[in-house]
């Protein structure tokens, strides 16, 4: 999830609703994928780096996901995918785990990271 968030530069609401078929073709992870942004209704294309493709491939295999499944399914029966709020909690845990102040960084920081690197 971390690698894909950085590579895609998608908003949290768009990241959590990605399906396996959005980033794969058959059993291959695509080097370039596309998603329609919920806020703007515009398609956005993004490249998936080799580390991201490897991580996504391993995740799909471990979670036994099919093309129609959400890439990040929820553990709750009433929710088909991880919620935006849960994604925010995960980001805060990542930030805290590396010793940074989790009140300063959030999901939007994931979008800005790639732009900063470029």
C-alpha positions as CSV (number, residue, x, y, z in Angstrom):
1,X,0.0,0.0,0.0
2,X,2.8,2.4,0.9
3,X,4.7,1.9,-2.4
4,X,1.5,2.2,-4.4
5,X,0.4,5.3,-2.6
6,X,3.8,7.0,-3.4
7,X,3.9,5.8,-7.1
8,X,0.3,6.6,-7.9
9,X,0.0,10.0,-6.1
10,X,-3.7,9.2,-5.7
11,X,-5.9,10.6,-3.0
12,X,-6.8,8.2,-0.3
13,X,-10.3,7.7,-1.5
14,X,-9.0,6.7,-4.9
15,X,-6.3,4.5,-3.6
16,X,-8.5,2.4,-1.3
17,X,-11.0,1.8,-4.2
18,X,-8.5,0.4,-6.6
19,X,-9.3,-3.1,-7.8
20,X,-6.8,-5.8,-8.7
21,X,-7.8,-5.4,-12.4
22,X,-6.8,-1.8,-12.3
23,X,-3.1,-2.7,-11.8
24,X,-2.9,-6.1,-13.6
25,X,-3.2,-7.7,-16.9
26,X,-3.7,-11.4,-16.4
27,X,-1.1,-12.4,-13.8
28,X,1.3,-9.5,-14.7
29,X,1.4,-6.2,-12.7
30,X,1.2,-3.4,-15.2
31,X,4.2,-1.0,-15.4
32,X,1.7,1.8,-16.0
33,X,-1.9,2.0,-14.7
34,X,-4.8,4.4,-14.9
35,X,-7.6,5.3,-12.4
36,X,-10.4,7.8,-12.6
37,X,-10.2,10.3,-9.8
38,X,-13.3,10.6,-7.7
39,X,-13.0,14.3,-7.0
40,X,-12.3,15.5,-10.5
41,X,-13.8,12.6,-12.5
42,X,-10.6,12.7,-14.7
43,X,-8.4,9.8,-15.5
44,X,-4.9,9.8,-14.2
45,X,-2.1,7.6,-15.4
46,X,0.7,6.6,-13.2
47,X,3.8,4.4,-13.4
48,X,4.5,1.5,-11.0
49,X,8.1,1.1,-10.2
50,X,9.7,-2.3,-10.0
51,X,9.6,-2.4,-6.1
52,X,6.0,-1.5,-6.2
53,X,5.1,-4.1,-8.8
54,X,6.9,-6.7,-6.7
55,X,5.1,-5.7,-3.5
56,X,1.7,-5.6,-5.2
57,X,2.3,-9.0,-6.8
58,X,3.3,-10.5,-3.5
59,X,0.2,-8.9,-1.8
60,X,-2.2,-10.2,-4.4
61,X,-0.8,-13.7,-4.1
62,X,-0.7,-13.6,-0.3
63,X,-4.3,-12.3,0.0
64,X,-5.5,-14.6,-2.8
65,X,-7.1,-11.8,-4.6
66,X,-9.0,-12.1,-7.9
67,X,-9.2,-9.4,-10.7
68,X,-12.6,-8.2,-9.5
69,X,-11.6,-7.8,-5.8
70,X,-10.5,-4.6,-4.2
71,X,-6.8,-4.4,-3.9
72,X,-7.1,-3.5,-0.2
73,X,-10.2,-5.4,1.0
74,X,-11.6,-4.7,4.4
75,X,-11.7,-7.2,7.2
76,X,-15.2,-6.0,8.0
77,X,-18.2,-7.7,6.3
78,X,-20.1,-4.5,5.9
79,X,-17.2,-2.7,4.0
80,X,-15.8,-4.1,0.7
81,X,-12.5,-2.2,1.0
82,X,-10.3,-0.4,3.5
83,X,-12.0,2.9,4.5
84,X,-10.5,6.3,4.0
85,X,-10.3,6.6,7.8
86,X,-8.5,3.3,8.1
87,X,-6.0,4.3,5.5
88,X,-5.4,7.5,7.4
89,X,-4.7,5.4,10.6
90,X,-2.3,3.2,8.6
91,X,-0.4,6.2,7.4
92,X,-0.2,7.6,10.9
93,X,1.2,4.2,12.1
94,X,3.8,4.3,9.3
95,X,4.9,7.8,10.3
96,X,5.1,6.9,14.0
97,X,7.0,3.7,13.2
98,X,9.8,5.7,11.6
99,X,10.0,8.1,14.5
100,X,8.3,11.2,13.0
101,X,5.4,13.2,14.5
102,X,2.3,11.5,13.2
103,X,0.3,14.7,13.8
104,X,2.3,16.5,11.1
105,X,2.0,13.9,8.3
106,X,-1.1,12.5,6.8
107,X,-2.5,10.8,3.7
108,X,-1.9,14.0,1.6
109,X,1.8,13.7,2.4
110,X,1.8,10.5,0.5
111,X,0.7,12.4,-2.6
112,X,3.3,15.1,-2.3
113,X,6.2,12.6,-1.7
114,X,6.5,11.5,-5.3
115,X,6.3,15.1,-6.6
116,X,9.1,16.1,-4.2
117,X,11.2,13.2,-5.5
118,X,10.7,14.2,-9.1
